[in-house]
Amino acid sequence: MTIVTRFAPSPTGFLHIGSARTALFNLLFARHHGGHFLLRIEDTDRARSTQEAVDAIHAGLEWLDLLWDGDAISQFSAARHHADAARTLLEEGKAYLCYATPEELAEMREKARAEGRSVRYDGRWRDRDPAEAPSGAPPVIRFKAPRQGETTIHDLVQGEVTVANEELDDMVLLRADGTPTYMLAVVVDDHDMGITHVIRGDDHFTNTFRQYQLFKAFGWQTPEFAHIPLIHGADGAKLSKRHGALGVEAYREQGFLPEAMCNYLLRLGWSHGDDEIISREQAIQWFDLDGVGRSPSRFDMSRLTSINAHYLRRADDRRLAGLVLGSLARKLDGKLAESAADRIIRGMPSLKERAKTIEELSESAAFYAREGAIPIGDKAAKLLNVASKGYLADLRNIFGGFEDWNAEALERAVRAYAGARQDQGLKLGAIAQPLRAVLTGSAASPPIFEVMEVLGRDETLTRLSQVLDGADAKC
């Protein structure tokens, strides 16, 4: 049997982080077993479905490299087929026409609440003759659910779960306007797509018993079900925006790498020994449903950030430079130095050791992307006093005739300058820190002599002159 899984989001908003994890688990399970991973957009709710949301889902999955097989399927496009399936059940006596009015249904719900009962349809049209229907009243088609016995799901994560059939009412399959409901469409689509395993959040578990009964009514093979516990916030409450439950595009904008996000999501609810850093290749090799736990996972932004820092340090310098340049181009209104790309690539090995996100990396690399005078932060500005500017003026003269412009030679020259003034109590830090302030605008940066080598002699002298000659930029 070829394994076929599907990710089936509703296009009513962004791609939620929990949904991204569901997609990841479906893809990994399919790839591990040499099967297929499909995408179905469940857009039957036309009032809330938007093309913008569909585009966001596609973009989010593509960014995370959760690429589906074949074309994405629109559930709405098969609405007529779904409706025909409902009518087939009606003809076979497995469904019936219900003429209950909205007012009757509201009264039914209120009475159930008043009596402390579960709100369920009472089956009043289950065995009635349609000839008794009020004139002109449009009916819905309801499923004739079994009333006796139990329905048992052998869930691949939760184990065996049983519900008494009397707890499940006769759900609507086809609305009065002829449109199919979600419950019907899901079952028909899963059958038509050959889905063998339905892997989704455990908030769908109640739906599963109804869908299982529908599969049986159609006489179709039921897929295997696996319900994954939801992701909670650090406080144990249901994950919300205050915990970081944003769309995946928000994490992209915050500077997280897709491979780091996938690694983190993989470890939310699935384990493989003590392994924390897991590549996509390893994940495909190792992933199976027996590693998924039954308890909710807790979202931890600090852990995600730590994993992202790990992937930043391992990432290709040119790739990171491209991401950084894109961010800086937006922040600096496109006003980048001609040599910005070259400088950032050359400086990247040191820059990425100090950053946890692309945003942090962009901030620390900004001084490489500018030309000439740069903004000097308050902490850095405090390093520039009369004495330090005197040292910098001397160094400017030394650097002006410097031929061997590399970090090692520059460091030797500055150390020699400081050594010649040891009797004045001058130490290397008293020179290096003001030099850092002028060249980077900050009190912290990669090794300053490496910075000077990357900037080059002309840019280094220009920045020194602009501060020493009183043209420094303040921020």
Secondary structure, DSSP 8 states (H G I E B T S, - for coil): ---EEEE---SSS--BHHHHHHHHHHHHHHHHTT-EEEEEE----TTT--HHHHHHHHHHHHHTT---SS--EESGGGHHHHHHHHHHHHHTTSEEEE---HHHHHHHHHHHHHTT-------TTSSS-GGGS-TT---EEEE----SSEEEEEETTTEEEEEEGGGS---EEE-TTS-B-HHHHHHHHHHHTT--EEEEEGGGHHHHHHHHHHHHHHT----EEEEE--EE-TTSSB--GGGT--BHHHHHHTT--HHHHHHHHHTSSB--TT-----HHHHHHH--GGGB-SS-EE--HHHHHHHHHHHHHHS-HHHHHHHHHHHHHHHTTT---TTHHHHHHHHHHHHTTS-SSHHHHHHHHHHHH--S--EE-HHHHTT--HHHHHHHHHHHHHHHT----SHHHHHHHHHHHHHTTGGGT--HHHHHHHHHHHHHSSS--S-HHHHHHHH-HHHHHHHHHHHHTT--EE-
